[in-house]
Amino acid sequence: MKTVFPDPTDVLNFTLTITPDEGIYKGGVFNFSFAIKPEYPHEPPKVRCKEKIYHPNLDLEGNVCLNILREDWKPVLTLSSVMIGIQYLFLEPNPDDPLNKDAAEDFRRSRETFVHNVKQAMRGGYVGSEKFDKVLA
């Protein structure tokens, strides 16, 4: 994981880059924008994936389905907790709490088809009628 602050004077907005070295998403480079509101730590950060990727827990607009960013948020949780949670989604996608229902259905129905679709999407290809961003390093 790597963090970049586009504006060094603004520590409340930054980019997290995750490059999985194992699992289905190995070899991909995924960037997430973090926006910390003044209500933090009482409100979770706003997190969005900058690339369109094929993942059960990320919708096509980049919204992230991670319980600690929603109903399970507690002020004692840290930004590191969120970062680790996002990283874990690449190792263990959760089809039982999806934002991308097509990807979740593929995952549940046929892991082989799901893996094929992930690889196709990571190359910048189409899955069905949807074009995805190339994220391979």
C-alpha positions as a Python dict, from the first residue, in 0.01 Angstrom:
ca = {
    (1, 'M'): (0, 0, 0),
    (2, 'K'): (112, 351, -76),
    (3, 'T'): (-43, 686, 8),
    (4, 'V'): (1, 1002, -198),
    (5, 'F'): (-105, 1351, -98),
    (6, 'P'): (-175, 1542, -423),
    (7, 'D'): (-180, 1867, -225),
    (8, 'P'): (78, 1847, 56),
    (9, 'T'): (-107, 2122, 246),
    (10, 'D'): (-429, 1916, 248),
    (11, 'V'): (-385, 1609, 467),
    (12, 'L'): (-760, 1538, 462),
    (13, 'N'): (-763, 1428, 97),
    (14, 'F'): (-526, 1164, -34),
    (15, 'T'): (-494, 863, -262),
    (16, 'L'): (-428, 508, -148),
    (17, 'T'): (-272, 272, -404),
    (18, 'I'): (-315, -101, -353),
    (19, 'T'): (-113, -346, -565),
    (20, 'P'): (-208, -701, -464),
    (21, 'D'): (82, -947, -480),
    (22, 'E'): (-140, -1254, -449),
    (23, 'G'): (-493, -1368, -526),
    (24, 'I'): (-728, -1306, -816),
    (25, 'Y'): (-637, -937, -847),
    (26, 'K'): (-259, -994, -843),
    (27, 'G'): (-75, -756, -1074),
    (28, 'G'): (-341, -487, -1065),
    (29, 'V'): (-290, -130, -947),
    (30, 'F'): (-596, 14, -774),
    (31, 'N'): (-626, 375, -657),
    (32, 'F'): (-871, 491, -393),
    (33, 'S'): (-947, 852, -306),
    (34, 'F'): (-995, 927, 63),
    (35, 'A'): (-1180, 1239, 176),
    (36, 'I'): (-1183, 1305, 549),
    (37, 'K'): (-1467, 1529, 665),
    (38, 'P'): (-1446, 1759, 969),
    (39, 'E'): (-1680, 1515, 1150),
    (40, 'Y'): (-1408, 1246, 1148),
    (41, 'P'): (-1362, 1033, 1361),
    (42, 'H'): (-1735, 1038, 1435),
    (43, 'E'): (-1809, 985, 1063),
    (44, 'P'): (-1613, 747, 838),
    (45, 'P'): (-1398, 878, 555),
    (46, 'K'): (-1546, 890, 205),
    (47, 'V'): (-1363, 633, -5),
    (48, 'R'): (-1397, 575, -378),
    (49, 'C'): (-1207, 359, -626),
    (50, 'K'): (-1073, 574, -911),
    (51, 'E'): (-1078, 290, -1165),
    (52, 'K'): (-1378, 98, -1297),
    (53, 'I'): (-1306, -261, -1193),
    (54, 'Y'): (-1494, -590, -1185),
    (55, 'H'): (-1539, -669, -816),
    (56, 'P'): (-1843, -779, -612),
    (57, 'N'): (-1780, -513, -347),
    (58, 'L'): (-1716, -216, -577),
    (59, 'D'): (-1981, -68, -802),
    (60, 'L'): (-1911, 76, -1145),
    (61, 'E'): (-1891, 428, -1000),
    (62, 'G'): (-1617, 327, -755),
    (63, 'N'): (-1824, 308, -437),
    (64, 'V'): (-1684, 62, -185),
    (65, 'C'): (-1894, -187, 9),
    (66, 'L'): (-1705, -231, 335),
    (67, 'N'): (-1903, -262, 657),
    (68, 'I'): (-1667, -38, 856),
    (69, 'L'): (-1738, 243, 610),
    (70, 'R'): (-2109, 214, 688),
    (71, 'E'): (-2303, 61, 975),
    (72, 'D'): (-2002, -82, 1162),
    (73, 'W'): (-1807, 245, 1176),
    (74, 'K'): (-1687, 341, 1524),
    (75, 'P'): (-1478, 646, 1618),
    (76, 'V'): (-1206, 418, 1756),
    (77, 'L'): (-1140, 280, 1406),
    (78, 'T'): (-841, 428, 1229),
    (79, 'L'): (-763, 509, 868),
    (80, 'S'): (-525, 212, 879),
    (81, 'S'): (-823, -11, 965),
    (82, 'V'): (-1004, 113, 654),
    (83, 'M'): (-696, 66, 436),
    (84, 'I'): (-645, -289, 558),
    (85, 'G'): (-1015, -362, 506),
    (86, 'I'): (-997, -246, 145),
    (87, 'Q'): (-681, -447, 87),
    (88, 'Y'): (-856, -754, 228),
    (89, 'L'): (-1140, -716, -25),
    (90, 'F'): (-887, -795, -299),
    (91, 'L'): (-781, -1114, -122),
    (92, 'E'): (-1131, -1223, -19),
    (93, 'P'): (-1412, -1066, -223),
    (94, 'N'): (-1744, -1094, -40),
    (95, 'P'): (-2029, -1193, -275),
    (96, 'D'): (-2277, -1190, 16),
    (97, 'D'): (-2264, -809, 53),
    (98, 'P'): (-2234, -690, -308),
    (99, 'L'): (-2251, -356, -481),
    (100, 'N'): (-2187, -522, -818),
    (101, 'K'): (-2453, -792, -828),
    (102, 'D'): (-2334, -935, -1163),
    (103, 'A'): (-1982, -993, -1027),
    (104, 'A'): (-2124, -1142, -707),
    (105, 'E'): (-2347, -1379, -904),
    (106, 'D'): (-2050, -1489, -1118),
    (107, 'F'): (-1848, -1548, -802),
    (108, 'R'): (-2123, -1762, -646),
    (109, 'R'): (-2214, -1950, -964),
    (110, 'S'): (-1869, -2028, -1108),
    (111, 'R'): (-1538, -1923, -960),
    (112, 'E'): (-1371, -2011, -1291),
    (113, 'T'): (-1598, -1772, -1483),
    (114, 'F'): (-1547, -1505, -1218),
    (115, 'V'): (-1166, -1531, -1240),
    (116, 'H'): (-1183, -1517, -1621),
    (117, 'N'): (-1400, -1203, -1606),
    (118, 'V'): (-1170, -1037, -1351),
    (119, 'K'): (-865, -1099, -1573),
    (120, 'Q'): (-1054, -974, -1881),
    (121, 'A'): (-1160, -659, -1697),
    (122, 'M'): (-811, -597, -1556),
    (123, 'R'): (-674, -597, -1913),
    (124, 'G'): (-916, -316, -1996),
    (125, 'G'): (-1161, -544, -2171),
    (126, 'Y'): (-1534, -595, -2166),
    (127, 'V'): (-1740, -811, -1934),
    (128, 'G'): (-2079, -833, -2099),
    (129, 'S'): (-2145, -488, -2242),
    (130, 'E'): (-1939, -304, -1977),
    (131, 'K'): (-1585, -180, -2057),
    (132, 'F'): (-1342, -172, -1767),
    (133, 'D'): (-1025, 26, -1699),
    (134, 'K'): (-688, -135, -1762),
    (135, 'V'): (-528, -177, -1420),
    (136, 'L'): (-244, -420, -1488),
    (137, 'A'): (96, -287, -1384),
}
